[in-house]
Amino acid sequence: MEKLPLIAYFSMEIGLESHIPTYAGGLGILAGDTLRSAADLGVPMVGVTLVHRQGYFRQELDGAGNQREHPDSWQPQDTLEPLPQRIQLTIEGRQVLVRAWIYQIEGLGGHRVPVFLLDTALPENSPYDQSLTDHLYGGDAYYRLCQEVVLGMGGMALLKELFPENRLIFHLNEGHSALLTLSLLEARLAEVQQEEATEELVEAVRRQCVFTTHTPVPAGHDQFSWQLVEQVLGPKRAHLLLKTHCCVNGNLNMTYLALRFARYINGVAMRHGEISTGMFPGYPVDAITNGVHAVTWTSPPFAALYDRRIPEWRRDNFYLRYALGISLHEIAQAHAQAKEELLAEVERRTGLRLSEQTLTIGFARRATTYKRPDLLFADLERLKDIARRVGKLQVLYGGKAHPKDEGGKEMIRRVFQAAQALRDSVPVIYLENYDMELARLLCAGVDLWLNTPLRPQEASGTSGMKAALNGVPSLSILDGWWVEGHIEHVTGWAIGDEVGVEGDYAAEAASLYDKLERLVLPLYYGKPEAYVKVRRSAIALNGSFFNTQRMVSQYVANAYFPAREARANANLHQ
């Protein structure tokens, strides 16, 4: 029987565990969930990332919402096993040694997916080079490019040493690791003893690479000046990149490098695939909608309920469709437990006790301007009026702003300002240091998940998927995954519509208030059984589909092993 290639999944960040700070947000959580589902499904896969010894950062917020960042240091030797191998890289003409730590993800059936965390903190390296694997998304352009050399070229070299007999397929989760394609091309050139790349050699590299793009905004793609590229990579490698037409406007664009060398390219939602096709004309962009790892993100009360009523759900997440057969009482009871756990944690962190009877809205994600966490506060007097006349509500926020994102930091301050203005009518609490542990509690324990991105800048979003697994419906702008997951008044509610003017802040704020006033609050307080039906539908319709088990299965069939599927289908019809 033909041996399947090994899938090497490269990501600058991978969320493994809450206490291992190797992730910043959605991209890293998705990467971790992908690898967890690959382990569950028995997919031959390994993960590659950097060790990020100083983490992303630990967030501290003062009374005005000013963010301070502190290192989130950890010691890999306390958790991980070191590998004996040492890889040598050339960066700016000097030799840099790289080692790796291994973290094993074990799936439901015992299959293991190893994750290799690359580390330059070796005494043979200079103090600066030792720091290259310290900070996630830190430093200047020089630091970032050196990091991407370590991830892409260092990861590639490590895998060649660890798995010399394996055929490898490389999955680039965003463009940060795209320099691995340069290593592949150099290996092809060495085989045929040539100096210049031909289209045939480029095609040979393309057959080994899959690329997932997550960013529908041009500014979100890593770019490096040509002068910096020549400085870090050296003139010979820079010349090779230039000849393969990967440069845009005099810069090395990591997204275009990945696009050029990938045989399969995909966006992370159907809408995002369409947008990416427009952004990158000439490249065939498919779409595989993101998901979340169901077992990881289902709260203990709901996991116990599913184990009792749908025991197959862990092995096959599609069985969550049968949540429609679970009684409304059981759904309500499980959610009440999850809410109680969340509010107890809020009290532990803040000293504030929120009401278990009050409709609780959750908003937690990376703090940046396009996410618009302040949309809920566009008209404070109307929000106060709704809370007074229609029904009480309370709001929980979470999320970090990148240290250099002043706009994101201002968004946090605006939430604090609104909280102060609303203190006598609508409790608003911003929880510090949003991480995997807090996300599990928040996504499960609130009553409504709010998402207000500026269309069309939400590539996918996954927090609402985590909420749906726990019977929490969404109130969201029709962007990213919600275009596919939204059924009005069944799985949640839409803010605005798909054909409205993009970025019409006033119109979208008015729609948000209208939905709260006329639909959500009256249903929650006036027809609680009907609200629980929406909870149940969110589980059955969204939880059963928007999971990484389905997503990884699509990657296997469409991206990793399409020839295998085609042969299987051909055999069926013979």
ZAGURO-724589 format. One line per field, with one value per residue (C-alpha): residue in one letter; residue number from 1; y, z, x. Coordinates in Angstrom, 1 decimal, padded with zeros to 4 digits. Layout:
<sites>
rest (a:...);
nr (NUM:...);
Y (Y:...);
Z (Z:...);
X (X:...);
</sites>
This chain:
<sites>
rest (m:e:k:l:p:l:i:a:y:f:s:m:e:i:g:l:e:s:h:i:p:t:y:a:g:g:l:g:i:l:a:g:d:t:l:r:s:a:a:d:l:g:v:p:m:v:g:v:t:l:v:h:r:q:g:y:f:r:q:e:l:d:g:a:g:n:q:r:e:h:p:d:s:w:q:p:q:d:t:l:e:p:l:p:q:r:i:q:l:t:i:e:g:r:q:v:l:v:r:a:w:i:y:q:i:e:g:l:g:g:h:r:v:p:v:f:l:l:d:t:a:l:p:e:n:s:p:y:d:q:s:l:t:d:h:l:y:g:g:d:a:y:y:r:l:c:q:e:v:v:l:g:m:g:g:m:a:l:l:k:e:l:f:p:e:n:r:l:i:f:h:l:n:e:g:h:s:a:l:l:t:l:s:l:l:e:a:r:l:a:e:v:q:q:e:e:a:t:e:e:l:v:e:a:v:r:r:q:c:v:f:t:t:h:t:p:v:p:a:g:h:d:q:f:s:w:q:l:v:e:q:v:l:g:p:k:r:a:h:l:l:l:k:t:h:c:c:v:n:g:n:l:n:m:t:y:l:a:l:r:f:a:r:y:i:n:g:v:a:m:r:h:g:e:i:s:t:g:m:f:p:g:y:p:v:d:a:i:t:n:g:v:h:a:v:t:w:t:s:p:p:f:a:a:l:y:d:r:r:i:p:e:w:r:r:d:n:f:y:l:r:y:a:l:g:i:s:l:h:e:i:a:q:a:h:a:q:a:k:e:e:l:l:a:e:v:e:r:r:t:g:l:r:l:s:e:q:t:l:t:i:g:f:a:r:r:a:t:t:y:k:r:p:d:l:l:f:a:d:l:e:r:l:k:d:i:a:r:r:v:g:k:l:q:v:l:y:g:g:k:a:h:p:k:d:e:g:g:k:e:m:i:r:r:v:f:q:a:a:q:a:l:r:d:s:v:p:v:i:y:l:e:n:y:d:m:e:l:a:r:l:l:c:a:g:v:d:l:w:l:n:t:p:l:r:p:q:e:a:s:g:t:s:g:m:k:a:a:l:n:g:v:p:s:l:s:i:l:d:g:w:w:v:e:g:h:i:e:h:v:t:g:w:a:i:g:d:e:v:g:v:e:g:d:y:a:a:e:a:a:s:l:y:d:k:l:e:r:l:v:l:p:l:y:y:g:k:p:e:a:y:v:k:v:r:r:s:a:i:a:l:n:g:s:f:f:n:t:q:r:m:v:s:q:y:v:a:n:a:y:f:p:a:r:e:a:r:a:n:a:n:l:h:q);
nr (1:2:3:4:5:6:7:8:9:10:11:12:13:14:15:16:17:18:19:20:21:22:23:24:25:26:27:28:29:30:31:32:33:34:35:36:37:38:39:40:41:42:43:44:45:46:47:48:49:50:51:52:53:54:55:56:57:58:59:60:61:62:63:64:65:66:67:68:69:70:71:72:73:74:75:76:77:78:79:80:81:82:83:84:85:86:87:88:89:90:91:92:93:94:95:96:97:98:99:100:101:102:103:104:105:106:107:108:109:110:111:112:113:114:115:116:117:118:119:120:121:122:123:124:125:126:127:128:129:130:131:132:133:134:135:136:137:138:139:140:141:142:143:144:145:146:147:148:149:150:151:152:153:154:155:156:157:158:159:160:161:162:163:164:165:166:167:168:169:170:171:172:173:174:175:176:177:178:179:180:181:182:183:184:185:186:187:188:189:190:191:192:193:194:195:196:197:198:199:200:201:202:203:204:205:206:207:208:209:210:211:212:213:214:215:216:217:218:219:220:221:222:223:224:225:226:227:228:229:230:231:232:233:234:235:236:237:238:239:240:241:242:243:244:245:246:247:248:249:250:251:252:253:254:255:256:257:258:259:260:261:262:263:264:265:266:267:268:269:270:271:272:273:274:275:276:277:278:279:280:281:282:283:284:285:286:287:288:289:290:291:292:293:294:295:296:297:298:299:300:301:302:303:304:305:306:307:308:309:310:311:312:313:314:315:316:317:318:319:320:321:322:323:324:325:326:327:328:329:330:331:332:333:334:335:336:337:338:339:340:341:342:343:344:345:346:347:348:349:350:351:352:353:354:355:356:357:358:359:360:361:362:363:364:365:366:367:368:369:370:371:372:373:374:375:376:377:378:379:380:381:382:383:384:385:386:387:388:389:390:391:392:393:394:395:396:397:398:399:400:401:402:403:404:405:406:407:408:409:410:411:412:413:414:415:416:417:418:419:420:421:422:423:424:425:426:427:428:429:430:431:432:433:434:435:436:437:438:439:440:441:442:443:444:445:446:447:448:449:450:451:452:453:454:455:456:457:458:459:460:461:462:463:464:465:466:467:468:469:470:471:472:473:474:475:476:477:478:479:480:481:482:483:484:485:486:487:488:489:490:491:492:493:494:495:496:497:498:499:500:501:502:503:504:505:506:507:508:509:510:511:512:513:514:515:516:517:518:519:520:521:522:523:524:525:526:527:528:529:530:531:532:533:534:535:536:537:538:539:540:541:542:543:544:545:546:547:548:549:550:551:552:553:554:555:556:557:558:559:560:561:562:563:564:565:566:567:568:569:570:571:572:573:574);
Y (000.0:003.5:005.3:008.7:011.8:013.5:016.8:019.5:022.3:025.5:028.4:031.3:030.7:027.6:027.5:024.3:025.0:028.1:028.0:027.7:031.3:030.4:032.1:035.6:035.0:033.4:032.3:030.4:028.9:027.7:026.1:024.2:023.1:021.9:019.7:018.4:017.3:015.8:013.7:012.6:011.7:009.9:012.2:011.9:015.4:017.3:021.0:023.5:026.8:028.9:028.4:032.1:032.0:035.4:034.6:037.2:039.4:039.5:042.3:044.8:047.4:050.4:052.1:054.1:051.1:051.9:048.7:047.8:044.8:042.5:039.5:036.2:034.1:030.3:027.6:025.0:022.4:022.3:021.0:019.8:017.2:018.5:017.0:016.2:017.6:020.9:022.8:025.4:028.4:031.3:034.7:037.8:035.7:034.3:030.8:030.5:027.2:026.0:023.2:022.1:021.0:018.5:018.6:015.6:016.0:012.7:012.1:010.3:007.0:007.3:008.7:011.3:014.6:016.0:019.7:021.0:024.4:025.9:027.6:029.7:030.1:028.2:029.3:029.0:031.9:035.6:037.2:038.8:035.5:033.7:036.2:035.4:032.9:034.9:037.3:036.5:039.4:041.5:043.5:045.4:044.3:042.9:040.8:039.6:038.6:036.7:035.0:033.9:032.5:030.4:029.3:028.5:027.5:026.2:024.2:022.8:021.7:020.0:018.0:016.8:015.5:014.0:012.4:011.7:008.9:010.6:012.4:015.8:018.1:021.6:023.5:027.2:028.7:032.3:033.6:033.8:030.5:031.1:031.1:027.3:027.4:028.9:026.0:023.6:025.4:025.4:021.6:021.1:023.2:021.2:017.9:019.1:021.1:024.3:027.9:029.4:028.2:027.0:026.9:023.1:023.3:025.9:023.5:020.7:022.8:023.8:020.2:020.0:023.2:024.2:027.8:029.2:032.9:034.6:038.3:040.1:043.4:044.2:045.9:042.6:040.8:040.7:042.7:043.4:045.9:044.5:046.0:044.1:040.9:041.1:041.9:038.9:036.3:037.3:038.4:034.8:033.9:037.3:036.9:033.6:035.1:037.9:035.6:033.7:036.8:036.9:040.6:043.3:047.0:046.4:044.4:040.8:040.1:036.8:036.2:036.4:034.2:031.6:032.1:031.6:028.3:026.7:024.2:024.7:028.0:028.7:031.3:030.5:031.2:031.2:035.0:035.3:033.0:035.3:038.4:036.8:035.9:039.6:040.5:038.1:037.9:035.1:032.8:030.1:030.7:028.0:028.2:025.9:027.5:027.4:025.5:024.8:021.7:020.6:018.6:021.4:024.2:022.4:023.3:020.5:020.8:020.5:017.8:015.8:016.4:015.3:012.2:011.2:012.0:011.8:009.6:009.5:013.3:013.1:010.6:012.3:015.9:015.7:013.8:017.2:017.6:015.3:017.9:018.7:015.7:017.0:018.5:022.3:021.7:019.9:022.6:025.3:023.5:022.9:026.6:027.7:025.7:027.2:030.7:030.1:029.0:032.1:034.6:033.0:033.5:037.1:037.7:036.0:038.3:041.6:041.3:042.1:039.8:039.9:038.6:035.0:036.1:039.1:038.7:038.6:039.6:038.5:040.2:038.9:038.9:040.7:044.4:046.3:049.0:046.9:044.7:047.8:046.8:050.3:049.8:048.7:052.1:054.3:055.7:055.3:056.9:054.5:051.6:052.8:053.2:049.7:048.3:050.2:049.6:046.2:044.2:044.3:043.4:043.2:042.9:041.1:042.1:040.6:040.9:042.2:045.0:044.5:046.6:048.8:049.0:052.4:052.2:048.9:050.4:053.3:050.8:049.3:052.8:053.5:050.4:051.6:055.1:053.6:051.3:054.4:056.2:053.2:052.1:052.8:051.1:048.5:046.7:046.5:044.6:044.3:041.2:041.3:038.9:037.0:033.5:030.0:029.4:032.5:032.0:028.5:030.1:033.2:031.5:029.0:031.1:034.2:034.3:036.1:036.4:039.8:040.4:043.7:043.7:046.2:044.3:042.7:042.6:039.5:036.6:034.0:034.5:031.4:032.7:032.5:028.9:028.1:029.8:027.8:024.5:025.7:026.8:030.5:032.2:035.1:038.6:039.5:041.5:039.3:038.7:035.8:032.6:034.2:034.6:030.8:030.1:032.7:031.7:034.6:033.9:030.2:030.3:033.9:037.3:039.5:043.1:044.9:043.0:041.8:044.5:047.5:050.1:048.7:050.6:052.5:052.8:054.6:052.2:049.1:050.6:051.3:047.7:046.3:048.3:047.3:043.6:043.9:045.9:044.1:040.5:039.4:040.9:040.2:036.6:036.1:037.6:037.1:033.7:031.9:028.5:030.0:031.4:028.0:026.7:029.1:027.8:024.2:025.2:026.9:023.6:021.4:023.6:025.5:023.3:020.2:021.9:024.7:022.4:021.4:017.8:018.7:021.3:018.9:016.3:018.9:019.7:015.9:015.5:018.7:019.9:017.2:014.0:015.0:012.4:009.7:010.8:011.0:007.4:006.2:007.8:006.3:002.9:003.3:003.9:001.1);
Z (000.0:-000.9:002.1:002.5:002.6:006.0:006.3:007.8:009.2:009.7:011.8:013.5:016.5:017.8:020.8:022.6:026.2:028.1:030.2:027.1:025.7:022.1:020.6:020.3:019.1:016.5:014.1:016.8:018.3:014.9:014.4:017.7:016.9:013.5:015.0:017.7:015.0:012.9:015.9:016.4:012.7:012.5:009.8:009.3:010.4:012.4:013.5:013.3:015.2:017.3:021.1:022.0:025.4:026.3:025.0:023.4:026.4:029.7:029.7:032.5:032.3:034.6:035.7:032.4:030.2:029.4:028.4:029.8:028.4:030.5:029.3:029.6:030.2:030.4:030.6:027.8:029.8:032.4:029.9:026.8:025.7:023.9:020.6:020.2:016.7:015.9:012.7:011.3:009.4:007.6:008.6:007.4:006.6:010.2:011.4:013.8:015.5:016.1:018.3:018.8:021.6:021.1:022.3:021.6:020.8:021.4:019.6:020.8:019.3:020.5:017.2:018.0:016.2:017.3:017.4:017.0:018.7:017.3:019.7:019.1:022.8:022.6:024.1:020.7:019.3:020.0:022.6:019.8:017.9:021.1:021.3:017.9:019.2:022.3:021.2:019.2:016.8:018.5:017.3:014.2:010.5:010.8:013.8:012.1:008.9:010.9:012.8:009.5:008.3:011.5:011.1:007.4:006.5:010.0:010.2:006.8:007.6:010.9:009.2:006.5:009.2:011.3:008.4:005.6:004.1:004.1:001.3:002.8:002.0:003.5:004.8:005.3:007.8:006.6:004.9:007.9:006.9:003.2:003.0:003.4:-000.4:-001.0:000.8:-001.4:-004.5:-003.5:-002.9:-006.4:-007.9:-006.1:-007.4:-011.1:-010.5:-011.8:-010.7:-012.2:-011.4:-014.3:-014.4:-014.2:-010.9:-009.5:-010.4:-008.6:-005.4:-005.9:-005.9:-002.3:-000.9:000.4:001.5:003.7:003.7:006.6:005.9:003.6:004.1:002.1:005.1:007.0:004.8:005.8:003.5:003.7:001.8:-000.8:000.9:004.1:002.1:000.6:004.0:005.8:003.1:001.1:-002.6:-004.0:-002.3:-002.9:-006.6:-006.7:-005.1:-007.6:-010.5:-009.3:-009.5:-005.8:-005.3:-005.3:-005.7:-004.7:-001.6:-000.7:000.0:002.0:000.8:-002.8:-002.1:-000.7:-003.5:-006.2:-004.7:-003.7:-005.7:-003.5:-002.0:000.2:002.2:005.5:004.7:001.5:001.5:002.3:-000.6:-002.9:-001.5:-001.8:-005.4:-006.1:-004.1:-005.8:-009.5:-011.4:-008.4:-008.0:-004.4:-003.0:000.4:003.4:006.2:009.6:012.6:016.2:018.1:019.6:022.5:023.5:023.5:024.8:028.5:031.1:031.6:027.9:027.4:030.1:028.5:025.1:026.5:028.1:025.1:022.0:023.0:019.5:019.4:020.3:017.6:015.0:015.6:013.0:015.6:017.3:014.8:017.1:019.8:018.4:020.3:023.7:025.9:026.4:030.2:029.8:027.5:029.9:032.9:031.2:030.3:033.8:035.1:032.5:033.4:037.1:036.5:034.4:036.8:039.7:037.8:037.0:040.8:041.6:039.2:039.8:043.1:041.2:041.4:038.3:038.3:037.0:035.8:033.7:029.9:029.6:026.4:025.5:023.3:023.3:020.5:019.5:020.2:017.0:015.2:012.6:015.2:016.5:020.1:020.6:018.3:021.2:022.7:019.7:021.5:025.3:026.0:023.8:025.4:028.8:027.7:026.3:029.6:031.6:029.4:027.8:030.1:032.0:030.4:031.4:029.1:029.4:027.3:026.7:024.3:023.9:021.6:019.8:021.7:018.6:017.7:019.1:017.5:019.2:022.6:022.0:021.5:025.0:026.5:024.8:026.4:029.8:029.1:028.2:031.2:033.4:031.7:032.0:035.5:037.1:034.3:032.3:034.0:031.6:032.7:030.7:031.7:031.6:029.8:027.6:027.0:026.2:029.8:030.0:026.4:027.5:030.3:028.4:025.2:027.2:030.0:028.3:026.9:023.6:021.6:020.0:016.9:015.1:012.5:009.7:006.6:004.7:007.0:009.1:007.3:009.3:013.1:015.3:018.7:017.7:016.7:020.2:021.7:019.4:020.8:024.2:023.1:022.9:019.8:018.0:017.3:014.5:011.4:008.3:007.5:007.8:009.0:010.1:006.5:006.4:010.0:010.3:010.2:011.5:014.8:014.6:015.2:016.2:014.7:012.1:012.5:009.3:006.1:003.3:000.8:003.1:002.7:004.1:007.2:007.8:011.5:012.3:010.4:011.9:015.4:014.9:013.6:016.7:019.0:017.1:017.4:021.1:021.8:019.6:019.3:021.7:025.0:024.6:023.7:026.6:029.3:027.7:026.1:027.8:026.2:022.8:023.6:024.7:021.3:019.6:021.9:020.8:017.1:017.4:018.7:016.1:013.0:013.8:016.3:014.2:011.1:012.2:013.8:012.8:012.4:009.3:008.3:008.5:006.5:003.8:003.8:003.5:000.5:-001.3:-000.5:000.9:-001.0:-003.9:-006.2:-003.7:-003.5:-007.3:-007.6:-005.0:-006.8:-010.1:-008.6:-007.2:-010.7:-012.5);
X (000.0:001.3:002.8:001.2:003.5:004.1:002.3:004.6:002.4:004.3:002.9:004.6:002.3:000.7:-001.7:-000.8:-001.8:-002.7:000.5:002.7:002.6:003.4:000.3:-001.1:-004.6:-006.8:-004.0:-002.2:-005.4:-006.4:-003.0:-003.3:-006.8:-005.8:-003.0:-005.3:-007.8:-005.1:-004.1:-007.7:-008.1:-004.8:-003.4:000.4:001.4:003.9:003.9:006.7:006.9:009.3:009.7:009.0:010.7:009.3:005.9:003.7:003.2:001.3:-001.3:-001.8:-004.6:-004.8:-008.1:-008.3:-007.6:-004.0:-002.2:001.2:003.1:005.2:007.3:005.4:008.5:008.5:011.0:010.6:012.7:010.0:007.4:009.1:011.7:014.8:015.9:019.6:019.8:021.5:020.7:023.1:021.7:023.5:022.0:023.8:026.8:027.2:026.4:023.4:022.7:019.1:017.8:014.2:011.9:009.2:005.6:003.4:-000.3:-002.1:-005.4:-008.5:-007.3:-003.7:-002.2:000.5:001.3:004.7:005.2:008.7:009.5:012.7:015.1:018.3:019.1:022.3:025.7:027.4:025.2:025.7:023.4:021.4:021.0:020.0:017.1:015.7:013.2:012.3:009.4:006.3:005.7:008.3:011.3:011.9:011.8:015.4:014.4:011.2:013.0:015.7:012.9:011.2:014.6:014.7:011.1:011.1:014.6:015.5:012.3:012.8:016.4:015.3:012.6:015.0:017.3:014.5:012.6:015.1:013.1:009.7:008.1:007.0:004.1:004.5:001.4:002.2:-000.2:000.2:003.3:005.7:007.3:007.4:011.3:011.1:010.2:013.6:015.3:013.2:014.3:017.9:017.7:016.2:019.0:021.7:020.1:020.4:023.6:022.1:022.5:019.3:015.8:013.7:009.9:010.1:012.0:009.6:006.8:008.5:008.6:005.0:003.9:005.1:003.4:000.0:-000.7:-003.5:-003.9:-005.8:-005.5:-008.0:-006.1:-003.0:-001.3:-001.5:001.0:004.7:006.9:010.7:012.8:015.1:018.1:017.2:016.6:020.1:021.6:020.0:019.9:023.0:023.2:023.1:019.8:018.4:019.1:017.4:014.3:014.3:014.5:011.4:009.2:008.3:008.9:006.3:007.2:010.8:009.9:009.9:006.2:006.0:002.4:003.4:006.4:004.0:001.5:004.2:005.3:002.0:000.0:-003.0:-004.1:-007.0:-008.8:-010.4:-014.1:-016.1:-016.4:-012.7:-011.8:-013.7:-012.0:-008.6:-009.2:-009.7:-006.6:-004.4:-005.5:-003.9:-003.7:-006.5:-007.7:-010.0:-011.8:-011.9:-013.8:-012.1:-013.3:-012.4:-011.4:-014.7:-013.4:-011.1:-013.7:-016.7:-017.2:-017.3:-021.1:-021.8:-019.2:-020.9:-024.3:-023.1:-021.3:-024.6:-026.9:-024.7:-021.8:-020.3:-019.7:-016.0:-015.2:-017.4:-018.3:-021.1:-023.1:-023.7:-026.5:-028.5:-028.4:-031.8:-033.0:-031.7:-034.3:-034.4:-034.2:-030.9:-029.5:-030.5:-029.1:-025.7:-025.5:-026.4:-023.5:-021.1:-022.4:-021.9:-018.3:-017.6:-019.1:-017.2:-014.0:-014.9:-015.5:-012.2:-010.3:-012.1:-014.0:-017.2:-020.2:-022.4:-026.0:-026.6:-030.1:-028.9:-028.3:-024.5:-022.8:-019.3:-016.8:-013.3:-010.7:-007.5:-008.0:-007.5:-009.5:-011.2:-012.7:-014.6:-015.2:-016.7:-019.7:-021.9:-021.2:-022.1:-025.1:-024.8:-028.2:-030.0:-028.1:-029.1:-032.7:-032.8:-031.5:-034.0:-037.1:-036.6:-034.2:-031.0:-027.7:-024.1:-021.0:-017.6:-014.7:-011.3:-008.4:-004.8:-003.7:-000.3:002.3:002.8:-001.0:-001.9:-005.3:-006.0:-004.9:-007.3:-010.1:-009.4:-009.5:-012.8:-014.3:-013.1:-014.6:-017.9:-017.9:-017.4:-020.3:-022.6:-021.6:-025.0:-027.0:-025.0:-022.1:-019.1:-016.0:-012.7:-010.9:-007.1:-004.8:-007.2:-005.8:-007.0:-008.1:-010.2:-011.6:-012.9:-014.9:-016.0:-017.2:-019.2:-020.6:-022.0:-025.6:-024.8:-021.5:-021.0:-018.8:-018.6:-015.8:-015.5:-016.6:-014.9:-011.9:-012.9:-011.3:-013.1:-013.2:-013.5:-014.6:-018.3:-017.7:-016.4:-019.5:-021.9:-020.5:-021.7:-025.1:-024.2:-025.7:-024.0:-025.1:-022.6:-021.8:-022.3:-018.6:-016.2:-017.7:-021.0:-022.1:-022.2:-023.3:-026.1:-029.7:-031.7:-033.5:-032.3:-028.5:-028.4:-028.9:-027.2:-026.1:-026.9:-027.0:-024.7:-025.7:-025.4:-022.7:-019.4:-018.3:-021.5:-020.9:-024.1:-026.3:-024.7:-024.9:-028.6:-029.1:-027.2:-029.5:-032.6:-031.7:-031.1:-034.2:-036.7:-035.5:-032.7:-033.8:-037.5:-036.8:-034.3:-036.6:-040.1:-039.7:-036.9:-037.8:-037.6:-034.1:-033.0:-034.2:-031.8:-029.1:-029.8:-029.9:-026.5:-025.1:-026.8:-026.3:-023.0:-021.2:-021.6:-020.0:-017.6:-015.1:-011.5:-012.5:-014.5:-011.8:-008.9:-010.9:-011.3:-007.6:-006.9:-009.2:-008.7:-005.2:-002.9:-003.9:-006.2:-004.8:-005.5:-009.2:-009.4:-008.0:-010.5:-013.4:-012.2:-012.1:-015.6:-016.9:-015.1);
</sites>
